[in-house]
């Protein structure tokens, strides 16, 4: 029971850290990009990853965690894939309307469910699927406004969905199959993610904004927000790997939509963004879907634990019965031998 409670506390802590840090960085980046006019999202992400790696490297040097060697090919491909997925998401936002981009993010959950069902033989009950459907409907109502389609944007969105889903599934699979922690995996892969975005970021940002990140005039306020964003990103990146490792890619996406609802709420209260009844209704439906998802996952987890305990108990009972039967048989055999010996005498 102690181990289960400790694990549950770890999951709750990871979820809370992920929500708090993600909402914080969204608000920080929104102020940086919308209010201060710093539009270079991909380049900023590369700085986030570099700061994350440097922070983890210092922590490693201070013996705060142990580095576990992982196959170089696996780490490189994993890091590059995650870097590419970030690039595709940014390109999707640049070539699509905000509404279609939100639909792209919503499509990640069903696509992840499909991939895990096909390739990992993971089963999702009808109750889980229903709760996910309610969640997606709610977030869609709250956040999707316009849907403007174009060929390039659609292709980029599909690539963003595929790379993001595969990357998140691998984040979970690598941690479990190679028995590495979220910190160890992030420490190993962050340099490769940062490298690909550091190289491609300025080019992508130039294509999307027609501005050069190196020609931008950095005021002290902008620099302060960039530093703050990079510091928060350490927690964001760490909690992302932690949540996916402790739960699942689908749960992480559900958590991501909770962040969307919170960002909408904070945007209204702190940044005075427009907020309508449609937003409110959508958020309430989404929260209902999240609540059902959490409840059903908890119930199914308890059922699995009960089945495991019952199975182990039955195995133990069978072993005990077999042992007793063996002892009884030996005793009978001994008595038969003794009887035979007495009759001979």
Secondary structure, DSSP 8 states (H G I E B T S, - for coil): -HHHHHHHHHHHHHHHHHHHHHHHHHHHHHIIIIIS----HHHHHHHHHHHHHHHHHHHHHTTSS------HHHHHHHHHHHHHHHHHHHHHHHHS-HHHHHHHHHHHHHHHHHHHHHHS-----HHHHHHHHHHHHHHHHHH-------HHHHHHHHHHHHHHHHHHHHHHHHHHHTT--HHHHHHHHHHHHHHHHHHHHHHHHHHHHS--TTT----HHHHHHHHHHHHHHHHHHHHHHHHHHHS-HHHHHHHHHHHHHHHHHHHHHTS-----HHHHHHHHHHHHHHHHHHHHHHHHHHHHHHHHHHHHHHHHHHHHHHHHHHHHHHHHHHHHHHHHHHHH-
